[in-house]
Amino acid sequence: MTGPLIDIRAVTKTYVSGSVETPVLHGVDLRVERGDFVSIMGQSGSGKSTLMNILGCLDQATGGTYLLDGADTRTLDRAALADIRNRTIGFVFQSFNLIKRMSVAENVALPLIYAGVGRARAQARALVELERVGLGDFARRTPNQLSGGQQQRVAIARALVTDPPLLLADEPTGNLDTHTSDDIMNSFGHLNRERGITIVLVTHEADVAAYSRRLVRLKDGLVLYDGPAAEGLHQPAPAMVAP
């Protein structure tokens, strides 16, 4: 497949509750090329979480166009959206979202099980990913027997077990100490450089965003800055006139 992996054009999002409309995104344009490493930053209420939900096909835009790996997500029904999520996107969340009653290997194998892969094959693939994140010896443990950093590594292995081209990470270091955060971000850098995985992450921490090559800064539902992370992190955000 050629062309950008993510192509968002004039995307808007308005939440409606009864007669009350709350606009959140006001016409966002965003292209993410294959192999890119992008951080999305913004204060609370800037729209970054809403944008991430749309990128992950967990929510749909009110207006505009979102092409994911060439597919127009507006034309996909619920089953097709679930399928493209499973094939194209790996998710990593702040709270890990591991199932405590299941073993580490079973947690990692889940996306493959949902995709209809046989249990034995899914378990074997899960073990490969656990070895890649340095947790091959922990496969039979349960999540509550692991540290926070180890749990996030399990979550990364689970996100990658279907071999998706895109990894979406929502505040992936939010529950981790500084040393462990650096370790996790180094892992993301390795995945991007060595495996060519496209990474888009949401963070409010400048030291986390510094690991990425590109920074997208949101304010009031609009893109305020889109450019090299090294430059965007060291310049003041320009004033924005409310739409």
N, C-alpha and C positions, 0 to 999 in steps of 0.2 A: 504494500500500500504506500502510495506517495502522498505528498501534501502534509500539512500539520496534523499532529495527533489530536489536538484540541483547537477548535475554531469557533469562537463565540463572537457573534455580531449583534450589537445593539440590544443586548439582553436586559430586560427589565423584570422585576419581580415585585408584586404587590400582594400583601396578605389581606384577606377580607374576613372580617368577623361581624356578622350581622350587617349593619349599615355602615360600619367603620372600615375604611380602607387605609392600610399602612404601606406606603411605598418604601421599598428597601434598596432595590437596585434601579438605577435611572438611565440605563443605556451603556452597558459595559461591553467593550471590545477586548478580546484576548485571544492571541494565537500562541500555542505552545508547540514548538517543533519536537520531533522525535529525538530523544536523547538529551532534552533540556533539563535543567534543575532550577526550579522556580520557587521562591518564597512569596507568600501573600501576607502582607501585614496591614494593620489598621486598628484603630481604637474600637472599643466596644460600641456596637451600633453602626460600624462602618459598612457592613454587608459582607464581610469576609466569610463568615460561616454559611450564610445564605448562598454565596457564590460556590463554596465548596460542595454544598449539598446538590447544587445544580450540576457541577462538574461530575459528581459521582452518580448522577442519575437517581438520586434519592428524592429529588424534588424537580419540578419542571418550571421553566421560566414562564412568566406571564406574556412576555413578548420578546421578539428577536429570534435568533437562530443559534442552535448549538449543534455543531457537527463533531461527533466523536469517532475518530478513526474512519472518517468519511461518511458515517451514517448520520442522517438527520434525526436527532432524538425526538423531534416533534411528531414524527410519523410512526413511532414505535409504540405498540401496546404494552401493557404491564409485563406480559411474558417475555416479549422481545427486549424490554429494558432490563429485566432480570438476567437474561441471557448475555447481553452485552456487558453488564456489570461483571458477571462471572468470568467472561473471556478476556476482557480488556483491562479491568481495574482491580488493583489490590488496595485494600484499605488498612490504615494503621491509625488507631485512635489513642487519645490521651489516657483513657481508662483501661486500655488493653483489650477489654471485652472478651476475655477467655472464659470458657465454661469450667467452673471449678470442679465439678464432679467427673470431668473427663481427663484423661491423661494428656500430657503435652503433645504426644504424637497424634492422638485422636483430635485434639484441637486443630492442629496444623492440617490434618487430612480433610477436615470438614468441607471446605470449598469444593474439593474433588468429589466427595460423596454427593453433595448437592448437584453436581454436574453429571452424575450418573456413572462415575468411574467405580469400578469394583473395589471392595474394601481392601483386599490384599494389595492391589496396585496402588491405591491411594495411600496406604500405610507406608509402602516402600518409598513412594515419592516424598512423603512427609519426612521420613528419616534422612533423605538426601538434603532437603532444605534445612533441617535441624543441624546437620553436620556443617553446612555452609555458614550458619550463624554461630557455630562453636558450641552447640548444645546437644550434640549427638548422644552424649552419655546421660542426658536428662529426659529421654523420651518417655520413660514409664512413670515419671513423677507427675504430680498434679500441680496446677498453677500456684496454689498456696504454699508449696514447698520451694518456691523460687523467689529471688529478690525482684524488685521492681524492674531493674535493668534486664534481668533474664526474661521476665514476663514480656517485656517489650520486644525482645529478640524473638521470642516465640510468635508474637503477633506479626513481626516482620516475615518470619518464615511462612506463617499462614497466608499472608498477603501475596507471597511470591510462589506459592505451591502450584498455582495454575499457569505459571509463566506468563503473567500479564505484561503488556508493554508499558503500562502506566501504574504508578504508585501514588495514591493520595494519602497524605498524612495530616491529621488534624491535631495540632498541639502535641506532637509525639513525645516531647520531653517535659510536658507540663507537670508530671508527677514524679520527676526524677531529679536527683541532686546534680550539681554542676559536673562532677567527674563522669557520672553515668550518662548525662546528657551529651557530653563530648564524645563518649564512646559510641552512643547510638548515632549521632550525626556523622561520625567517621564511617560508620557502617553504611549510611545512606550514600555518602560520597563514593564509597567503594562500589556499591550497586550501580550507581550512575556511570562511573568511569569504566568499570570492568565488565558489566553486563549490559550496558547501554539502556538501562531502565529510565524512562522519563519520570521525574519526581516533581510533584507539586505539593507543597506543604503550607499549612497555615500556622503562623506563630506570632506572638506578640513580643518575642525576645530577639533583640538585635544580634546577640552573639550566636543564636541559632540560625537566623537568616544569613549570617555571614558565611555559612558553609555553602550556600547556593551560589550560582553564577548570576542569577537574574532576580530582581526584586520587583514585585508589583505592590504598590501601596494604595490602599483604598481609603476614601473619606466620603461620608454621606452618600454612599452608593455609587460613587464614580471613581474611575482610575485617576489617581493623583500623580503617580510616577510609575513608569515601566521602563526599566533599563538595567544596567549592570548593578549588581548588589553592592559592590565595593563603593560605587559612587553614591547610590541612593541612600545608603546607611550613614553617610557622612555629610549629608546636606540637610538643612531644615526643610520641613514640608512647606510648600507654598500655600498661600491663603486660597481658600476655595469659596466661591460664591454659591450659596445654596440654590439648587435648581428650583 
